[in-house]
Amino acid sequence: MKYYDKLVFELSQKGRVGFSLPVNKFPGSPKLPVQVRRASALPLPEVSEPDVVRHYTNLSQMNFGVDTGFYPLGSCTMKYNPKINEEIAALPGFGGLHPLMDDAQVPAAQKVLSDMNQFLSAITGMHAFTFAPCAGAHGELTGLMIMRQYHISRGDFGRTKVIVPDSAHGTNPASAAVAGLEVVEVKSLENGRIDVEALKPLLDSSVAGIMMTNPNTLGLFETQIKTIAELVHGVGGLLYYDGANMNPLMGVVRPGDMGFDIMHLNLHKTFSTPHGGGGPGSGPVGVAKHLVNCLPQIKVSGFHGNFGVILRAYAYILMLGKENLQKVGQYSVLSANYIKESLKDLYKLPIEGVCKHEFVFDGLINDGAHDDVHGATTLDVAKRLLDYGFHAPTIYFPLLFHQALMIEPTETESKETIDAFIEVMRKIAAEAAQDPTLLQSAPHNTVISRPDETTAARNPILKYQDTL
Ligand SMILES: *Cc1c(COP(=O)(O)O)cnc(C)c1O
């Protein structure tokens, strides 16, 4: 343990201070009433200013973020967040706005919202957006409420079911359940796409709609999307598009043109706002023309949602312009395919062919001992990557493969960074073949190695255990 791995509490020395306050010139001034005063002093650490600075700097370095290194977390689009966005979001004319100000007092903010409505509509092929939802899942819930409202407004009360593919992001069935709809799963084919034949018997007048993403969570384009749209519309259902990860499509294909009626975007993924750690996010919901009247009348969040996030996305879109937004799509697809092709001799690629912005391996081909018990698993590969300074890809999702390793490099990484990642993945595969224990005991270079993951998730200890 390095000296400064000690926490600020452990460095405390009685009487040491890191600040100086002016002498109280009014000693006789009234004190707070006894009943609201502390009975005893807080057990605050007594340390110098450099100790405090080092404490927080060290804590920040125990974590990993996009500003630390490559972060290929599939289905999450952890890309570079231009720092100019932060400056723009902090401009006093925006940062200082109060949500209760009159519309007439905030013409610039109004313009941002109306421009964004146009930009996002042009990018997605939707007719109009609401910016109230504050996350992707929040957008899904809002979108499903819009879907229900649409059916109810037409006097069609029997639509209780939502069809969700087995490869869907976990928030999809969860949002449908929260919206009071029954979730019906549709299976994927061997090639990772929706089984249209399995979809047909599920379709009747009880179907409110289907939730899909295209490319799906395997990074594969649903080539049958037109047929699926016709089938679902044919029984009076609507198509909901999960657009959390729009990068591969931008400037290339539009969900509106594929037949989708409602969708959300994650501005905090596709449009460059930093995310992770719970927000703030923005999940604007767009609808086709025939649903504009069903956009939320009562608010699903306070005011216009997280305006600072919308502003960052606005800056990002203006900065790139139409031509470069298209390159976002093209580069994200190129990067993913480059990694896939460079590693598929060592990692199992269950579905061959061109992927979009992400793809899924099913563990190592040569896993060391050729079985899941003694050999190196996907978890071991992910842990070992941390030793080499890369964040792990998404693991064990989607649930279609036992050893899923879901890689999304994004469009913002250089070829050199991607090559370095490929080299390390190849090195780890070689290590697994020679000595799987090296992987099974990884990571070796991080602050903590392998916590009990269930306890860490269910019963986390998030603050210093006070022993003073
Ligand atoms: C991230 C993600 C979501 C959920 O977004 P949140 O902002 O985390 O609620 C939904 N669908 C997909 C495909 C995603 O990647």
The ligand as an SDF file (V2000), in Angstrom:
LIG
                    3D

 15 15  0  0  0  0  0  0  0  0999 V2000
  -28.2860    2.8870  -22.2040 C   0  0  0  0  0  0  0  0  0  0  0  0
  -29.3980    2.2820  -22.9100 C   0  0  0  0  0  0  0  0  0  0  0  0
  -30.7180    2.4610  -22.4370 C   0  0  0  0  0  0  0  0  0  0  0  0
  -31.0690    3.1600  -21.1380 C   0  0  0  0  0  0  0  0  0  0  0  0
  -30.6020    4.4760  -21.0320 O   0  0  0  0  0  0  0  0  0  0  0  0
  -30.4570    5.1600  -19.6040 P   0  0  0  0  0  0  0  0  0  0  0  0
  -30.1570    6.5970  -19.8580 O   0  0  0  0  0  0  0  0  0  0  0  0
  -29.3520    4.4430  -18.8990 O   0  0  0  0  0  0  0  0  0  0  0  0
  -31.7640    4.9970  -18.8700 O   0  0  0  0  0  0  0  0  0  0  0  0
  -31.7430    1.8940  -23.1840 C   0  0  0  0  0  0  0  0  0  0  0  0
  -31.4930    1.1850  -24.2980 N   0  0  0  0  0  0  0  0  0  0  0  0
  -30.2430    0.9850  -24.7620 C   0  0  0  0  0  0  0  0  0  0  0  0
  -30.0420    0.1820  -26.0090 C   0  0  0  0  0  0  0  0  0  0  0  0
  -29.1470    1.5190  -24.0910 C   0  0  0  0  0  0  0  0  0  0  0  0
  -27.9130    1.3050  -24.5470 O   0  0  0  0  0  0  0  0  0  0  0  0
  1  2  1  0
  2  3  1  0
  2 14  2  0
  3  4  1  0
  3 10  2  0
  4  5  1  0
  5  6  1  0
  6  7  2  0
  6  8  1  0
  6  9  1  0
 10 11  1  0
 11 12  2  0
 12 13  1  0
 12 14  1  0
 14 15  1  0
M  END
$$$$
